[in-house]
Amino acid sequence: MTEYDQELDACGLNCPLPILRAKKSLSTMENGQILHVIATDPGAVKDFEAFSKQTGNNLMDSKEESGKFYFLIQKA
């Protein structure tokens, strides 16, 4: 697994909370740092893809495992 600088547990939160929390976390981070997000909302997959395109942050990885969704986002 890729190293990351900060982790956000958004399990149990529904749209748009995982995105809002990720946005808040990213705002405290330096460019190039990586945020690891864990979510349980299936809608988060499309949300984070759209979020990355809109904000210019790099969605490095997105995967689903045992009902949880994992995202690696690099701050642009």
Rosetta blueprint (number, residue, H / E / L):
1 M L
2 T L
3 E L
4 Y L
5 D L
6 Q E
7 E E
8 L E
9 D E
10 A E
11 C L
12 G L
13 L L
14 N L
15 C L
16 P L
17 L H
18 P H
19 I H
20 L H
21 R H
22 A H
23 K H
24 K H
25 S H
26 L H
27 S H
28 T L
29 M L
30 E L
31 N L
32 G L
33 Q L
34 I E
35 L E
36 H E
37 V E
38 I E
39 A E
40 T L
41 D L
42 P L
43 G L
44 A H
45 V H
46 K H
47 D H
48 F H
49 E H
50 A H
51 F H
52 S H
53 K H
54 Q H
55 T H
56 G L
57 N L
58 N E
59 L E
60 M E
61 D E
62 S E
63 K E
64 E E
65 E E
66 S L
67 G L
68 K E
69 F E
70 Y E
71 F E
72 L E
73 I E
74 Q E
75 K L
76 A L
